[in-house]
């Protein structure tokens, strides 16, 4: 039985979807300093500010090692940068928790 067939039989989501469901809220909490983790430890904000969207765009660095390629910031960076500004700049996490569920 293939991976996606097993997921369908067990009514489960793929590992990639499950990771995103937990990574995006974690990223929101780090960006808005709701955790005791400093932003500089994990996230690097993009230098360009003249692009469309929100002001919390993340920079995705190049990785030469597979281990770094699958790190939190590289997994979530592309999805985070495409989120609408109303979600990323929301005043509290509770306001947008329903959006996370609909997103994936």
PDB file as gemmi writes it, atoms N, CA and C in Angstrom:
CRYST1    1.000    1.000    1.000  90.00  90.00  90.00 P 1                      
ATOM      1  N   UNK A   1       0.845  -1.178   0.000  1.00  0.00           N  
ATOM      2  CA  UNK A   1       0.000   0.000   0.000  1.00  0.00           C  
ATOM      3  C   UNK A   1       0.892   1.243   0.000  1.00  0.00           C  
ATOM      4  N   UNK A   2       0.582   2.195  -0.842  1.00  0.00           N  
ATOM      5  CA  UNK A   2       1.357   3.425  -0.943  1.00  0.00           C  
ATOM      6  C   UNK A   2       1.031   4.378   0.215  1.00  0.00           C  
ATOM      7  N   UNK A   3       1.908   5.360   0.391  1.00  0.00           N  
ATOM      8  CA  UNK A   3       1.791   6.308   1.507  1.00  0.00           C  
ATOM      9  C   UNK A   3       0.442   7.026   1.504  1.00  0.00           C  
ATOM     10  N   UNK A   4       0.051   7.588   0.370  1.00  0.00           N  
ATOM     11  CA  UNK A   4      -1.185   8.359   0.318  1.00  0.00           C  
ATOM     12  C   UNK A   4      -2.417   7.462   0.454  1.00  0.00           C  
ATOM     13  N   UNK A   5      -2.324   6.229   0.026  1.00  0.00           N  
ATOM     14  CA  UNK A   5      -3.426   5.289   0.225  1.00  0.00           C  
ATOM     15  C   UNK A   5      -3.596   4.964   1.702  1.00  0.00           C  
ATOM     16  N   UNK A   6      -2.477   4.787   2.396  1.00  0.00           N  
ATOM     17  CA  UNK A   6      -2.546   4.520   3.839  1.00  0.00           C  
ATOM     18  C   UNK A   6      -3.127   5.711   4.583  1.00  0.00           C  
ATOM     19  N   UNK A   7      -2.714   6.921   4.184  1.00  0.00           N  
ATOM     20  CA  UNK A   7      -3.268   8.126   4.822  1.00  0.00           C  
ATOM     21  C   UNK A   7      -4.769   8.210   4.617  1.00  0.00           C  
ATOM     22  N   UNK A   8      -5.219   7.904   3.417  1.00  0.00           N  
ATOM     23  CA  UNK A   8      -6.653   7.956   3.121  1.00  0.00           C  
ATOM     24  C   UNK A   8      -7.415   6.905   3.941  1.00  0.00           C  
ATOM     25  N   UNK A   9      -6.861   5.713   4.051  1.00  0.00           N  
ATOM     26  CA  UNK A   9      -7.524   4.651   4.825  1.00  0.00           C  
ATOM     27  C   UNK A   9      -7.627   5.003   6.299  1.00  0.00           C  
ATOM     28  N   UNK A  10      -6.604   5.672   6.817  1.00  0.00           N  
ATOM     29  CA  UNK A  10      -6.568   6.021   8.235  1.00  0.00           C  
ATOM     30  C   UNK A  10      -7.155   7.405   8.519  1.00  0.00           C  
ATOM     31  N   UNK A  11      -7.610   8.080   7.464  1.00  0.00           N  
ATOM     32  CA  UNK A  11      -8.172   9.439   7.586  1.00  0.00           C  
ATOM     33  C   UNK A  11      -7.162  10.391   8.233  1.00  0.00           C  
ATOM     34  N   UNK A  12      -5.916  10.346   7.768  1.00  0.00           N  
ATOM     35  CA  UNK A  12      -4.851  11.205   8.280  1.00  0.00           C  
ATOM     36  C   UNK A  12      -4.391  12.174   7.212  1.00  0.00           C  
ATOM     37  N   UNK A  13      -3.747  13.236   7.653  1.00  0.00           N  
ATOM     38  CA  UNK A  13      -3.157  14.209   6.739  1.00  0.00           C  
ATOM     39  C   UNK A  13      -1.686  13.871   6.548  1.00  0.00           C  
ATOM     40  N   UNK A  14      -1.104  14.370   5.477  1.00  0.00           N  
ATOM     41  CA  UNK A  14       0.304  14.095   5.212  1.00  0.00           C  
ATOM     42  C   UNK A  14       1.181  14.800   6.243  1.00  0.00           C  
ATOM     43  N   UNK A  15       2.399  14.338   6.340  1.00  0.00           N  
ATOM     44  CA  UNK A  15       3.342  14.928   7.282  1.00  0.00           C  
ATOM     45  C   UNK A  15       3.586  16.400   6.971  1.00  0.00           C  
ATOM     46  N   UNK A  16       3.658  16.735   5.706  1.00  0.00           N  
ATOM     47  CA  UNK A  16       3.873  18.125   5.300  1.00  0.00           C  
ATOM     48  C   UNK A  16       2.735  19.023   5.783  1.00  0.00           C  
ATOM     49  N   UNK A  17       1.511  18.570   5.657  1.00  0.00           N  
ATOM     50  CA  UNK A  17       0.354  19.356   6.102  1.00  0.00           C  
ATOM     51  C   UNK A  17       0.345  19.484   7.617  1.00  0.00           C  
ATOM     52  N   UNK A  18       0.638  18.386   8.313  1.00  0.00           N  
ATOM     53  CA  UNK A  18       0.667  18.441   9.776  1.00  0.00           C  
ATOM     54  C   UNK A  18       1.753  19.388  10.271  1.00  0.00           C  
ATOM     55  N   UNK A  19       2.902  19.384   9.622  1.00  0.00           N  
ATOM     56  CA  UNK A  19       3.973  20.305  10.018  1.00  0.00           C  
ATOM     57  C   UNK A  19       3.551  21.752   9.812  1.00  0.00           C  
ATOM     58  N   UNK A  20       2.938  22.047   8.666  1.00  0.00           N  
ATOM     59  CA  UNK A  20       2.503  23.420   8.409  1.00  0.00           C  
ATOM     60  C   UNK A  20       1.466  23.884   9.414  1.00  0.00           C  
ATOM     61  N   UNK A  21       0.561  23.012   9.809  1.00  0.00           N  
ATOM     62  CA  UNK A  21      -0.470  23.376  10.779  1.00  0.00           C  
ATOM     63  C   UNK A  21       0.124  23.772  12.125  1.00  0.00           C  
ATOM     64  N   UNK A  22       1.294  23.263  12.431  1.00  0.00           N  
ATOM     65  CA  UNK A  22       1.947  23.619  13.692  1.00  0.00           C  
ATOM     66  C   UNK A  22       3.027  24.679  13.498  1.00  0.00           C  
ATOM     67  N   UNK A  23       3.640  24.719  12.336  1.00  0.00           N  
ATOM     68  CA  UNK A  23       4.716  25.672  12.083  1.00  0.00           C  
ATOM     69  C   UNK A  23       4.212  27.102  11.895  1.00  0.00           C  
ATOM     70  N   UNK A  24       3.093  27.270  11.198  1.00  0.00           N  
ATOM     71  CA  UNK A  24       2.587  28.625  10.965  1.00  0.00           C  
ATOM     72  C   UNK A  24       2.175  29.336  12.253  1.00  0.00           C  
ATOM     73  N   UNK A  25       1.439  28.700  13.145  1.00  0.00           N  
ATOM     74  CA  UNK A  25       1.150  29.369  14.419  1.00  0.00           C  
ATOM     75  C   UNK A  25       2.415  29.649  15.236  1.00  0.00           C  
ATOM     76  N   UNK A  26       3.377  28.736  15.187  1.00  0.00           N  
ATOM     77  CA  UNK A  26       4.636  28.960  15.895  1.00  0.00           C  
ATOM     78  C   UNK A  26       5.369  30.170  15.311  1.00  0.00           C  
ATOM     79  N   UNK A  27       5.373  30.280  14.001  1.00  0.00           N  
ATOM     80  CA  UNK A  27       6.004  31.420  13.344  1.00  0.00           C  
ATOM     81  C   UNK A  27       5.307  32.726  13.741  1.00  0.00           C  
ATOM     82  N   UNK A  28       3.972  32.712  13.785  1.00  0.00           N  
ATOM     83  CA  UNK A  28       3.221  33.895  14.200  1.00  0.00           C  
ATOM     84  C   UNK A  28       3.615  34.315  15.616  1.00  0.00           C  
ATOM     85  N   UNK A  29       3.707  33.349  16.500  1.00  0.00           N  
ATOM     86  CA  UNK A  29       4.034  33.647  17.894  1.00  0.00           C  
ATOM     87  C   UNK A  29       5.465  34.162  18.039  1.00  0.00           C  
ATOM     88  N   UNK A  30       6.380  33.664  17.240  1.00  0.00           N  
ATOM     89  CA  UNK A  30       7.768  34.155  17.292  1.00  0.00           C  
ATOM     90  C   UNK A  30       7.849  35.569  16.744  1.00  0.00           C  
ATOM     91  N   UNK A  31       7.186  35.821  15.616  1.00  0.00           N  
ATOM     92  CA  UNK A  31       7.223  37.154  14.999  1.00  0.00           C  
ATOM     93  C   UNK A  31       6.643  38.207  15.926  1.00  0.00           C  
ATOM     94  N   UNK A  32       5.565  37.887  16.601  1.00  0.00           N  
ATOM     95  CA  UNK A  32       4.885  38.860  17.464  1.00  0.00           C  
ATOM     96  C   UNK A  32       5.329  38.776  18.924  1.00  0.00           C  
ATOM     97  N   UNK A  33       6.442  38.125  19.163  1.00  0.00           N  
ATOM     98  CA  UNK A  33       7.066  38.046  20.493  1.00  0.00           C  
ATOM     99  C   UNK A  33       6.118  37.510  21.561  1.00  0.00           C  
ATOM    100  N   UNK A  34       5.337  36.519  21.208  1.00  0.00           N  
ATOM    101  CA  UNK A  34       4.453  35.887  22.185  1.00  0.00           C  
ATOM    102  C   UNK A  34       5.128  34.710  22.866  1.00  0.00           C  
ATOM    103  N   UNK A  35       6.337  34.390  22.435  1.00  0.00           N  
ATOM    104  CA  UNK A  35       7.146  33.351  23.065  1.00  0.00           C  
ATOM    105  C   UNK A  35       8.408  33.998  23.612  1.00  0.00           C  
ATOM    106  N   UNK A  36       9.099  33.295  24.470  1.00  0.00           N  
ATOM    107  CA  UNK A  36      10.326  33.847  25.040  1.00  0.00           C  
ATOM    108  C   UNK A  36      11.531  33.612  24.138  1.00  0.00           C  
ATOM    109  N   UNK A  37      11.277  33.263  22.889  1.00  0.00           N  
ATOM    110  CA  UNK A  37      12.343  33.071  21.902  1.00  0.00           C  
ATOM    111  C   UNK A  37      12.548  34.393  21.178  1.00  0.00           C  
ATOM    112  N   UNK A  38      13.787  34.797  21.012  1.00  0.00           N  
ATOM    113  CA  UNK A  38      14.067  36.027  20.283  1.00  0.00           C  
ATOM    114  C   UNK A  38      13.957  35.767  18.784  1.00  0.00           C  
ATOM    115  N   UNK A  39      13.463  36.758  18.065  1.00  0.00           N  
ATOM    116  CA  UNK A  39      13.313  36.638  16.612  1.00  0.00           C  
ATOM    117  C   UNK A  39      14.633  36.339  15.927  1.00  0.00           C  
ATOM    118  N   UNK A  40      15.696  36.950  16.389  1.00  0.00           N  
ATOM    119  CA  UNK A  40      16.991  36.810  15.728  1.00  0.00           C  
ATOM    120  C   UNK A  40      17.519  35.388  15.781  1.00  0.00           C  
ATOM    121  N   UNK A  41      17.041  34.591  16.729  1.00  0.00           N  
ATOM    122  CA  UNK A  41      17.504  33.217  16.840  1.00  0.00           C  
ATOM    123  C   UNK A  41      17.003  32.335  15.698  1.00  0.00           C  
ATOM    124  N   UNK A  42      15.815  32.607  15.180  1.00  0.00           N  
ATOM    125  CA  UNK A  42      15.215  31.739  14.175  1.00  0.00           C  
ATOM    126  C   UNK A  42      14.901  32.434  12.860  1.00  0.00           C  
ATOM    127  N   UNK A  43      14.302  33.593  12.947  1.00  0.00           N  
ATOM    128  CA  UNK A  43      13.762  34.231  11.753  1.00  0.00           C  
ATOM    129  C   UNK A  43      14.617  35.404  11.299  1.00  0.00           C  
ATOM    130  N   UNK A  44      14.779  35.510  10.002  1.00  0.00           N  
ATOM    131  CA  UNK A  44      15.480  36.644   9.409  1.00  0.00           C  
ATOM    132  C   UNK A  44      14.476  37.337   8.509  1.00  0.00           C  
ATOM    133  N   UNK A  45      14.182  38.580   8.807  1.00  0.00           N  
ATOM    134  CA  UNK A  45      13.229  39.320   7.999  1.00  0.00           C  
ATOM    135  C   UNK A  45      13.896  39.808   6.723  1.00  0.00           C  
ATOM    136  N   UNK A  46      13.130  39.840   5.652  1.00  0.00           N  
ATOM    137  CA  UNK A  46      13.643  40.277   4.357  1.00  0.00           C  
ATOM    138  C   UNK A  46      13.953  41.769   4.407  1.00  0.00           C  
ATOM    139  N   UNK A  47      15.017  42.161   3.725  1.00  0.00           N  
ATOM    140  CA  UNK A  47      15.431  43.564   3.710  1.00  0.00           C  
ATOM    141  C   UNK A  47      14.536  44.429   2.838  1.00  0.00           C  
ATOM    142  N   UNK A  48      13.942  43.843   1.831  1.00  0.00           N  
ATOM    143  CA  UNK A  48      13.126  44.633   0.915  1.00  0.00           C  
ATOM    144  C   UNK A  48      11.772  44.928   1.549  1.00  0.00           C  
ATOM    145  N   UNK A  49      11.374  46.179   1.468  1.00  0.00           N  
ATOM    146  CA  UNK A  49      10.102  46.591   2.065  1.00  0.00           C  
ATOM    147  C   UNK A  49       9.149  47.163   1.028  1.00  0.00           C  
ATOM    148  N   UNK A  50       9.579  47.221  -0.217  1.00  0.00           N  
ATOM    149  CA  UNK A  50       8.744  47.835  -1.241  1.00  0.00           C  
ATOM    150  C   UNK A  50       7.898  46.810  -1.994  1.00  0.00           C  
ATOM    151  N   UNK A  51       7.774  45.613  -1.460  1.00  0.00           N  
ATOM    152  CA  UNK A  51       6.978  44.601  -2.141  1.00  0.00           C  
ATOM    153  C   UNK A  51       5.551  44.603  -1.619  1.00  0.00           C  
ATOM    154  N   UNK A  52       4.707  43.907  -2.301  1.00  0.00           N  
ATOM    155  CA  UNK A  52       3.308  43.801  -1.879  1.00  0.00           C  
ATOM    156  C   UNK A  52       3.194  42.914  -0.655  1.00  0.00           C  
ATOM    157  N   UNK A  53       2.074  43.040   0.016  1.00  0.00           N  
ATOM    158  CA  UNK A  53       1.810  42.171   1.155  1.00  0.00           C  
ATOM    159  C   UNK A  53       2.170  42.807   2.477  1.00  0.00           C  
ATOM    160  N   UNK A  54       2.467  41.974   3.426  1.00  0.00           N  
ATOM    161  CA  UNK A  54       2.705  42.425   4.789  1.00  0.00           C  
ATOM    162  C   UNK A  54       4.163  42.811   5.016  1.00  0.00           C  
ATOM    163  N   UNK A  55       4.424  43.418   6.152  1.00  0.00           N  
ATOM    164  CA  UNK A  55       5.768  43.904   6.463  1.00  0.00           C  
ATOM    165  C   UNK A  55       6.610  42.872   7.207  1.00  0.00           C  
ATOM    166  N   UNK A  56       6.097  41.671   7.385  1.00  0.00           N  
ATOM    167  CA  UNK A  56       6.829  40.619   8.102  1.00  0.00           C  
ATOM    168  C   UNK A  56       7.339  39.533   7.159  1.00  0.00           C  
ATOM    169  N   UNK A  57       7.737  39.912   5.968  1.00  0.00           N  
ATOM    170  CA  UNK A  57       8.254  38.934   5.006  1.00  0.00           C  
ATOM    171  C   UNK A  57       9.542  38.328   5.548  1.00  0.00           C  
ATOM    172  N   UNK A  58       9.673  37.018   5.396  1.00  0.00           N  
ATOM    173  CA  UNK A  58      10.839  36.309   5.893  1.00  0.00           C  
ATOM    174  C   UNK A  58      11.820  36.034   4.757  1.00  0.00           C  
ATOM    175  N   UNK A  59      13.080  36.053   5.096  1.00  0.00           N  
ATOM    176  CA  UNK A  59      14.140  35.760   4.139  1.00  0.00           C  
ATOM    177  C   UNK A  59      14.462  34.276   4.212  1.00  0.00           C  
ATOM    178  N   UNK A  60      14.443  33.633   3.065  1.00  0.00           N  
ATOM    179  CA  UNK A  60      14.789  32.215   3.015  1.00  0.00           C  
ATOM    180  C   UNK A  60      16.202  32.103   2.473  1.00  0.00           C  
ATOM    181  N   UNK A  61      17.110  31.753   3.334  1.00  0.00           N  
ATOM    182  CA  UNK A  61      18.500  31.629   2.933  1.00  0.00           C  
ATOM    183  C   UNK A  61      18.755  30.360   2.155  1.00  0.00           C  
ATOM    184  N   UNK A  62      19.863  30.347   1.454  1.00  0.00           N  
ATOM    185  CA  UNK A  62      20.255  29.148   0.727  1.00  0.00           C  
ATOM    186  C   UNK A  62      20.879  28.164   1.695  1.00  0.00           C  
ATOM    187  N   UNK A  63      20.586  26.915   1.493  1.00  0.00           N  
ATOM    188  CA  UNK A  63      21.162  25.898   2.378  1.00  0.00           C  
ATOM    189  C   UNK A  63      21.969  24.912   1.549  1.00  0.00           C  
ATOM    190  N   UNK A  64      23.127  24.600   2.050  1.00  0.00           N  
ATOM    191  CA  UNK A  64      24.003  23.650   1.380  1.00  0.00           C  
ATOM    192  C   UNK A  64      23.945  22.291   2.060  1.00  0.00           C  
ATOM    193  N   UNK A  65      23.205  22.207   3.137  1.00  0.00           N  
ATOM    194  CA  UNK A  65      23.092  20.971   3.904  1.00  0.00           C  
ATOM    195  C   UNK A  65      21.610  20.612   3.994  1.00  0.00           C  
ATOM    196  N   UNK A  66      21.276  19.359   3.792  1.00  0.00           N  
ATOM    197  CA  UNK A  66      19.875  18.931   3.855  1.00  0.00           C  
ATOM    198  C   UNK A  66      19.238  19.211   5.202  1.00  0.00           C  
ATOM    199  N   UNK A  67      20.002  19.098   6.270  1.00  0.00           N  
ATOM    200  CA  UNK A  67      19.450  19.317   7.608  1.00  0.00           C  
ATOM    201  C   UNK A  67      18.905  20.736   7.748  1.00  0.00           C  
ATOM    202  N   UNK A  68      19.590  21.717   7.191  1.00  0.00           N  
ATOM    203  CA  UNK A  68      19.135  23.112   7.283  1.00  0.00           C  
ATOM    204  C   UNK A  68      17.961  23.373   6.348  1.00  0.00           C  
ATOM    205  N   UNK A  69      17.889  22.635   5.266  1.00  0.00           N  
ATOM    206  CA  UNK A  69      16.806  22.823   4.302  1.00  0.00           C  
ATOM    207  C   UNK A  69      15.444  22.521   4.912  1.00  0.00           C  
ATOM    208  N   UNK A  70      15.387  21.601   5.866  1.00  0.00           N  
ATOM    209  CA  UNK A  70      14.128  21.205   6.484  1.00  0.00           C  
ATOM    210  C   UNK A  70      13.907  21.841   7.855  1.00  0.00           C  
ATOM    211  N   UNK A  71      14.657  22.874   8.163  1.00  0.00           N  
ATOM    212  CA  UNK A  71      14.507  23.609   9.414  1.00  0.00           C  
ATOM    213  C   UNK A  71      13.219  24.421   9.368  1.00  0.00           C  
ATOM    214  N   UNK A  72      12.707  24.794  10.513  1.00  0.00           N  
ATOM    215  CA  UNK A  72      11.429  25.505  10.620  1.00  0.00           C  
ATOM    216  C   UNK A  72      11.338  26.696   9.674  1.00  0.00           C  
ATOM    217  N   UNK A  73      12.339  27.552   9.665  1.00  0.00           N  
ATOM    218  CA  UNK A  73      12.246  28.776   8.860  1.00  0.00           C  
ATOM    219  C   UNK A  73      12.198  28.477   7.373  1.00  0.00           C  
ATOM    220  N   UNK A  74      12.908  27.486   6.916  1.00  0.00           N  
ATOM    221  CA  UNK A  74      12.874  27.162   5.495  1.00  0.00           C  
ATOM    222  C   UNK A  74      11.598  26.436   5.106  1.00  0.00           C  
ATOM    223  N   UNK A  75      11.019  25.676   6.014  1.00  0.00           N  
ATOM    224  CA  UNK A  75       9.762  24.984   5.719  1.00  0.00           C  
ATOM    225  C   UNK A  75       8.607  25.963   5.596  1.00  0.00           C  
ATOM    226  N   UNK A  76       8.590  26.977   6.426  1.00  0.00           N  
ATOM    227  CA  UNK A  76       7.424  27.838   6.550  1.00  0.00           C  
ATOM    228  C   UNK A  76       7.561  29.148   5.764  1.00  0.00           C  
ATOM    229  N   UNK A  77       8.734  29.460   5.309  1.00  0.00           N  
ATOM    230  CA  UNK A  77       9.015  30.769   4.713  1.00  0.00           C  
ATOM    231  C   UNK A  77       8.125  31.093   3.515  1.00  0.00           C  
ATOM    232  N   UNK A  78       8.027  30.214   2.557  1.00  0.00           N  
ATOM    233  CA  UNK A  78       7.255  30.504   1.345  1.00  0.00           C  
ATOM    234  C   UNK A  78       5.766  30.661   1.639  1.00  0.00           C  
ATOM    235  N   UNK A  79       5.240  29.815   2.492  1.00  0.00           N  
ATOM    236  CA  UNK A  79       3.819  29.906   2.835  1.00  0.00           C  
ATOM    237  C   UNK A  79       3.546  31.173   3.641  1.00  0.00           C  
ATOM    238  N   UNK A  80       4.423  31.486   4.592  1.00  0.00           N  
ATOM    239  CA  UNK A  80       4.272  32.674   5.429  1.00  0.00           C  
ATOM    240  C   UNK A  80       4.254  33.944   4.583  1.00  0.00           C  
ATOM    241  N   UNK A  81       5.146  34.034   3.604  1.00  0.00           N  
ATOM    242  CA  UNK A  81       5.243  35.239   2.781  1.00  0.00           C  
ATOM    243  C   UNK A  81       4.040  35.429   1.868  1.00  0.00           C  
ATOM    244  N   UNK A  82       3.278  34.385   1.610  1.00  0.00           N  
ATOM    245  CA  UNK A  82       2.100  34.517   0.757  1.00  0.00           C  
ATOM    246  C   UNK A  82       0.813  34.781   1.542  1.00  0.00           C  
ATOM    247  N   UNK A  83       0.886  34.744   2.872  1.00  0.00           N  
ATOM    248  CA  UNK A  83      -0.309  35.009   3.679  1.00  0.00           C  
ATOM    249  C   UNK A  83      -0.736  36.464   3.536  1.00  0.00           C  
ATOM    250  N   UNK A  84      -2.029  36.748   3.613  1.00  0.00           N  
ATOM    251  CA  UNK A  84      -2.499  38.134   3.540  1.00  0.00           C  
ATOM    252  C   UNK A  84      -2.090  38.926   4.784  1.00  0.00           C  
ATOM    253  N   UNK A  85      -1.968  40.223   4.630  1.00  0.00           N  
ATOM    254  CA  UNK A  85      -1.531  41.064   5.743  1.00  0.00           C  
ATOM    255  C   UNK A  85      -2.536  41.052   6.894  1.00  0.00           C  
ATOM    256  N   UNK A  86      -3.816  40.838   6.606  1.00  0.00           N  
ATOM    257  CA  UNK A  86      -4.811  40.796   7.688  1.00  0.00           C  
ATOM    258  C   UNK A  86      -4.559  39.630   8.633  1.00  0.00           C  
ATOM    259  N   UNK A  87      -3.971  38.569   8.151  1.00  0.00           N  
ATOM    260  CA  UNK A  87      -3.670  37.407   8.986  1.00  0.00           C  
ATOM    261  C   UNK A  87      -2.370  37.622   9.746  1.00  0.00           C  
ATOM    262  N   UNK A  88      -1.344  38.026   9.042  1.00  0.00           N  
ATOM    263  CA  UNK A  88      -0.020  38.165   9.646  1.00  0.00           C  
ATOM    264  C   UNK A  88       0.023  39.304  10.658  1.00  0.00           C  
ATOM    265  N   UNK A  89      -0.698  40.369  10.395  1.00  0.00           N  
ATOM    266  CA  UNK A  89      -0.675  41.542  11.268  1.00  0.00           C  
ATOM    267  C   UNK A  89      -1.851  41.569  12.241  1.00  0.00           C  
ATOM    268  N   UNK A  90      -2.536  40.471  12.432  1.00  0.00           N  
ATOM    269  CA  UNK A  90      -3.670  40.403  13.365  1.00  0.00           C  
ATOM    270  C   UNK A  90      -3.200  40.701  14.780  1.00  0.00           C  
ATOM    271  N   UNK A  91      -4.027  41.362  15.585  1.00  0.00           N  
ATOM    272  CA  UNK A  91      -3.606  41.758  16.929  1.00  0.00           C  
ATOM    273  C   UNK A  91      -3.407  40.604  17.898  1.00  0.00           C  
ATOM    274  N   UNK A  92      -4.112  39.495  17.703  1.00  0.00           N  
ATOM    275  CA  UNK A  92      -3.928  38.361  18.600  1.00  0.00           C  
ATOM    276  C   UNK A  92      -4.044  37.066  17.813  1.00  0.00           C  
ATOM    277  N   UNK A  93      -3.452  36.045  18.368  1.00  0.00           N  
ATOM    278  CA  UNK A  93      -3.476  34.744  17.699  1.00  0.00           C  
ATOM    279  C   UNK A  93      -4.870  34.152  17.683  1.00  0.00           C  
ATOM    280  N   UNK A  94      -5.678  34.433  18.677  1.00  0.00           N  
ATOM    281  CA  UNK A  94      -7.037  33.880  18.748  1.00  0.00           C  
ATOM    282  C   UNK A  94      -7.907  34.354  17.594  1.00  0.00           C  
ATOM    283  N   UNK A  95      -7.647  35.551  17.108  1.00  0.00           N  
ATOM    284  CA  UNK A  95      -8.443  36.102  16.014  1.00  0.00           C  
ATOM    285  C   UNK A  95      -8.240  35.302  14.735  1.00  0.00           C  
ATOM    286  N   UNK A  96      -7.055  34.810  14.532  1.00  0.00           N  
ATOM    287  CA  UNK A  96      -6.748  34.161  13.259  1.00  0.00           C  
ATOM    288  C   UNK A  96      -6.659  32.645  13.336  1.00  0.00           C  
ATOM    289  N   UNK A  97      -6.952  32.049  14.463  1.00  0.00           N  
ATOM    290  CA  UNK A  97      -6.822  30.597  14.587  1.00  0.00           C  
ATOM    291  C   UNK A  97      -7.727  29.854  13.607  1.00  0.00           C  
ATOM    292  N   UNK A  98      -8.883  30.398  13.292  1.00  0.00           N  
ATOM    293  CA  UNK A  98      -9.769  29.761  12.316  1.00  0.00           C  
ATOM    294  C   UNK A  98      -9.172  29.801  10.915  1.00  0.00           C  
ATOM    295  N   UNK A  99      -8.422  30.863  10.624  1.00  0.00           N  
ATOM    296  CA  UNK A  99      -7.800  30.971   9.293  1.00  0.00           C  
ATOM    297  C   UNK A  99      -6.765  29.870   9.098  1.00  0.00           C  
ATOM    298  N   UNK A 100      -6.019  29.538  10.154  1.00  0.00           N  
ATOM    299  CA  UNK A 100      -5.009  28.479  10.039  1.00  0.00           C  
ATOM    300  C   UNK A 100      -5.674  27.168   9.658  1.00  0.00           C  
ATOM    301  N   UNK A 101      -6.825  26.898  10.238  1.00  0.00           N  
ATOM    302  CA  UNK A 101      -7.523  25.627   9.964  1.00  0.00           C  
ATOM    303  C   UNK A 101      -8.036  25.575   8.530  1.00  0.00           C  
ATOM    304  N   UNK A 102      -8.515  26.710   8.005  1.00  0.00           N  
ATOM    305  CA  UNK A 102      -9.030  26.743   6.647  1.00  0.00           C  
ATOM    306  C   UNK A 102      -7.903  26.732   5.619  1.00  0.00           C  
ATOM    307  N   UNK A 103      -6.752  27.227   5.989  1.00  0.00           N  
ATOM    308  CA  UNK A 103      -5.646  27.363   5.049  1.00  0.00           C  
ATOM    309  C   UNK A 103      -5.192  26.015   4.505  1.00  0.00           C  
ATOM    310  N   UNK A 104      -5.141  25.045   5.378  1.00  0.00           N  
ATOM    311  CA  UNK A 104      -4.566  23.765   4.970  1.00  0.00           C  
ATOM    312  C   UNK A 104      -5.631  22.690   4.917  1.00  0.00           C  
TER     313      UNK A 104                                                      
END                                                                             
